[in-house]
């Protein structure tokens, strides 16, 4: 009788190890799928946004995240000075991170 119990315990231990390996393999696959579906595209978008913000030059027309259109007057490392509207006195310093779109002036 003890021999039968020992054999079933050994089989159960082997099956438990196989279950543990399959769980670990499933978790690795899950994290791989999440990386390719969520993290990687977000990093691509962040790189594209950083390249857009770093390409800002004086004279470019920009659209801010709040929906204002303006013309870049001065550029520093982290800030830009933007002129809004036809009023030449309306110049506002803002962070580069608030830039949504950049339109380069036509080279005519």
ChimeraX commands (.cxc) that place a marker at each C-alpha (Angstrom):
marker #1 position 0.00,0.00,0.00 radius 0.5
marker #1 position 2.84,2.37,0.82 radius 0.5
marker #1 position 4.37,1.58,-2.55 radius 0.5
marker #1 position 1.22,2.75,-4.36 radius 0.5
marker #1 position 1.11,6.00,-2.36 radius 0.5
marker #1 position 4.78,6.67,-3.11 radius 0.5
marker #1 position 4.19,6.23,-6.85 radius 0.5
marker #1 position 1.19,8.58,-6.90 radius 0.5
marker #1 position 3.10,11.20,-4.89 radius 0.5
marker #1 position 5.99,11.06,-7.37 radius 0.5
marker #1 position 3.58,11.38,-10.32 radius 0.5
marker #1 position 1.82,14.31,-8.66 radius 0.5
marker #1 position 5.16,16.03,-7.98 radius 0.5
marker #1 position 6.18,15.61,-11.64 radius 0.5
marker #1 position 2.84,16.93,-12.80 radius 0.5
marker #1 position 3.13,19.89,-10.41 radius 0.5
marker #1 position 6.52,20.81,-11.88 radius 0.5
marker #1 position 5.07,20.63,-15.38 radius 0.5
marker #1 position 2.20,22.89,-14.32 radius 0.5
marker #1 position 4.65,25.38,-12.83 radius 0.5
marker #1 position 6.70,25.47,-16.05 radius 0.5
marker #1 position 3.57,26.04,-18.13 radius 0.5
marker #1 position 2.47,28.90,-15.85 radius 0.5
marker #1 position 5.89,30.56,-16.09 radius 0.5
marker #1 position 5.90,30.12,-19.87 radius 0.5
marker #1 position 2.41,31.61,-20.11 radius 0.5
marker #1 position 3.47,34.64,-18.02 radius 0.5
marker #1 position 6.53,35.21,-20.23 radius 0.5
marker #1 position 4.32,35.07,-23.33 radius 0.5
marker #1 position 1.83,37.45,-21.70 radius 0.5
marker #1 position 4.51,40.04,-20.92 radius 0.5
marker #1 position 5.96,39.66,-24.43 radius 0.5
marker #1 position 2.57,40.34,-25.99 radius 0.5
marker #1 position 1.98,43.34,-23.71 radius 0.5
marker #1 position 5.40,44.74,-24.64 radius 0.5
marker #1 position 4.73,44.57,-28.38 radius 0.5
marker #1 position 1.14,45.83,-28.11 radius 0.5
marker #1 position 1.50,48.61,-25.54 radius 0.5
marker #1 position 5.01,49.60,-24.49 radius 0.5
marker #1 position 6.82,49.56,-27.84 radius 0.5
marker #1 position 4.30,51.73,-29.75 radius 0.5
marker #1 position 4.24,54.22,-26.87 radius 0.5
marker #1 position 8.03,54.54,-26.92 radius 0.5
marker #1 position 7.94,55.06,-30.71 radius 0.5
marker #1 position 5.40,57.85,-30.27 radius 0.5
marker #1 position 7.54,59.47,-27.54 radius 0.5
marker #1 position 10.59,59.42,-29.81 radius 0.5
marker #1 position 8.58,60.97,-32.65 radius 0.5
marker #1 position 7.27,63.71,-30.32 radius 0.5
marker #1 position 10.80,64.42,-29.02 radius 0.5
marker #1 position 12.12,64.73,-32.59 radius 0.5
marker #1 position 9.27,67.10,-33.45 radius 0.5
marker #1 position 9.92,69.29,-30.42 radius 0.5
marker #1 position 13.67,69.38,-31.06 radius 0.5
marker #1 position 13.11,70.46,-34.67 radius 0.5
marker #1 position 11.41,73.72,-33.67 radius 0.5
marker #1 position 13.17,76.79,-35.07 radius 0.5
marker #1 position 12.51,80.52,-35.10 radius 0.5
marker #1 position 9.78,81.38,-37.62 radius 0.5
marker #1 position 7.91,78.07,-37.41 radius 0.5
marker #1 position 4.15,78.06,-36.97 radius 0.5
marker #1 position 3.07,75.82,-34.11 radius 0.5
marker #1 position -0.10,74.44,-32.58 radius 0.5
marker #1 position -0.06,74.10,-28.80 radius 0.5
marker #1 position -1.70,71.34,-26.78 radius 0.5
marker #1 position -4.32,73.87,-25.66 radius 0.5
marker #1 position -5.28,74.63,-29.29 radius 0.5
marker #1 position -3.56,77.99,-29.85 radius 0.5
marker #1 position -1.75,78.73,-33.10 radius 0.5
marker #1 position 1.36,80.88,-32.92 radius 0.5
marker #1 position 4.70,81.81,-34.42 radius 0.5
marker #1 position 7.98,80.93,-32.70 radius 0.5
marker #1 position 10.02,84.04,-31.87 radius 0.5
marker #1 position 12.84,82.58,-29.74 radius 0.5
marker #1 position 14.01,79.08,-28.77 radius 0.5
marker #1 position 15.97,78.00,-25.67 radius 0.5
marker #1 position 16.82,74.54,-24.37 radius 0.5
marker #1 position 13.46,73.82,-22.71 radius 0.5
marker #1 position 11.33,76.87,-23.55 radius 0.5
marker #1 position 10.09,78.76,-26.59 radius 0.5
marker #1 position 8.66,82.25,-26.89 radius 0.5
marker #1 position 5.55,82.23,-29.06 radius 0.5
marker #1 position 3.75,85.18,-30.62 radius 0.5
marker #1 position -0.01,84.66,-30.82 radius 0.5
marker #1 position -2.33,86.46,-33.25 radius 0.5
marker #1 position -1.72,89.70,-35.09 radius 0.5
marker #1 position -0.84,91.59,-31.93 radius 0.5
marker #1 position 2.95,91.86,-31.81 radius 0.5
marker #1 position 2.83,92.48,-28.04 radius 0.5
marker #1 position 1.32,89.07,-27.25 radius 0.5
marker #1 position 4.47,87.02,-26.72 radius 0.5
marker #1 position 4.26,84.17,-24.26 radius 0.5
marker #1 position 7.07,81.90,-23.04 radius 0.5
marker #1 position 6.04,78.25,-22.87 radius 0.5
marker #1 position 7.57,74.79,-22.47 radius 0.5
marker #1 position 8.52,72.85,-25.58 radius 0.5
marker #1 position 6.47,69.93,-24.27 radius 0.5
marker #1 position 3.29,71.96,-24.94 radius 0.5
marker #1 position 3.90,71.89,-28.71 radius 0.5
marker #1 position 1.55,69.58,-30.57 radius 0.5
marker #1 position 2.32,70.31,-34.26 radius 0.5
marker #1 position 5.02,72.21,-36.13 radius 0.5
marker #1 position 4.64,73.71,-39.60 radius 0.5
marker #1 position 7.80,74.88,-41.29 radius 0.5
marker #1 position 7.53,78.07,-43.36 radius 0.5
marker #1 position 7.43,77.60,-47.12 radius 0.5
marker #1 position 10.82,78.13,-48.72 radius 0.5
marker #1 position 9.99,80.28,-51.73 radius 0.5
marker link #1:1,2 radius 0.2
marker link #1:2,3 radius 0.2
marker link #1:3,4 radius 0.2
marker link #1:4,5 radius 0.2
marker link #1:5,6 radius 0.2
marker link #1:6,7 radius 0.2
marker link #1:7,8 radius 0.2
marker link #1:8,9 radius 0.2
marker link #1:9,10 radius 0.2
marker link #1:10,11 radius 0.2
marker link #1:11,12 radius 0.2
marker link #1:12,13 radius 0.2
marker link #1:13,14 radius 0.2
marker link #1:14,15 radius 0.2
marker link #1:15,16 radius 0.2
marker link #1:16,17 radius 0.2
marker link #1:17,18 radius 0.2
marker link #1:18,19 radius 0.2
marker link #1:19,20 radius 0.2
marker link #1:20,21 radius 0.2
marker link #1:21,22 radius 0.2
marker link #1:22,23 radius 0.2
marker link #1:23,24 radius 0.2
marker link #1:24,25 radius 0.2
marker link #1:25,26 radius 0.2
marker link #1:26,27 radius 0.2
marker link #1:27,28 radius 0.2
marker link #1:28,29 radius 0.2
marker link #1:29,30 radius 0.2
marker link #1:30,31 radius 0.2
marker link #1:31,32 radius 0.2
marker link #1:32,33 radius 0.2
marker link #1:33,34 radius 0.2
marker link #1:34,35 radius 0.2
marker link #1:35,36 radius 0.2
marker link #1:36,37 radius 0.2
marker link #1:37,38 radius 0.2
marker link #1:38,39 radius 0.2
marker link #1:39,40 radius 0.2
marker link #1:40,41 radius 0.2
marker link #1:41,42 radius 0.2
marker link #1:42,43 radius 0.2
marker link #1:43,44 radius 0.2
marker link #1:44,45 radius 0.2
marker link #1:45,46 radius 0.2
marker link #1:46,47 radius 0.2
marker link #1:47,48 radius 0.2
marker link #1:48,49 radius 0.2
marker link #1:49,50 radius 0.2
marker link #1:50,51 radius 0.2
marker link #1:51,52 radius 0.2
marker link #1:52,53 radius 0.2
marker link #1:53,54 radius 0.2
marker link #1:54,55 radius 0.2
marker link #1:55,56 radius 0.2
marker link #1:56,57 radius 0.2
marker link #1:57,58 radius 0.2
marker link #1:58,59 radius 0.2
marker link #1:59,60 radius 0.2
marker link #1:60,61 radius 0.2
marker link #1:61,62 radius 0.2
marker link #1:62,63 radius 0.2
marker link #1:63,64 radius 0.2
marker link #1:64,65 radius 0.2
marker link #1:65,66 radius 0.2
marker link #1:66,67 radius 0.2
marker link #1:67,68 radius 0.2
marker link #1:68,69 radius 0.2
marker link #1:69,70 radius 0.2
marker link #1:70,71 radius 0.2
marker link #1:71,72 radius 0.2
marker link #1:72,73 radius 0.2
marker link #1:73,74 radius 0.2
marker link #1:74,75 radius 0.2
marker link #1:75,76 radius 0.2
marker link #1:76,77 radius 0.2
marker link #1:77,78 radius 0.2
marker link #1:78,79 radius 0.2
marker link #1:79,80 radius 0.2
marker link #1:80,81 radius 0.2
marker link #1:81,82 radius 0.2
marker link #1:82,83 radius 0.2
marker link #1:83,84 radius 0.2
marker link #1:84,85 radius 0.2
marker link #1:85,86 radius 0.2
marker link #1:86,87 radius 0.2
marker link #1:87,88 radius 0.2
marker link #1:88,89 radius 0.2
marker link #1:89,90 radius 0.2
marker link #1:90,91 radius 0.2
marker link #1:91,92 radius 0.2
marker link #1:92,93 radius 0.2
marker link #1:93,94 radius 0.2
marker link #1:94,95 radius 0.2
marker link #1:95,96 radius 0.2
marker link #1:96,97 radius 0.2
marker link #1:97,98 radius 0.2
marker link #1:98,99 radius 0.2
marker link #1:99,100 radius 0.2
marker link #1:100,101 radius 0.2
marker link #1:101,102 radius 0.2
marker link #1:102,103 radius 0.2
marker link #1:103,104 radius 0.2
marker link #1:104,105 radius 0.2
marker link #1:105,106 radius 0.2
marker link #1:106,107 radius 0.2
marker link #1:107,108 radius 0.2
view
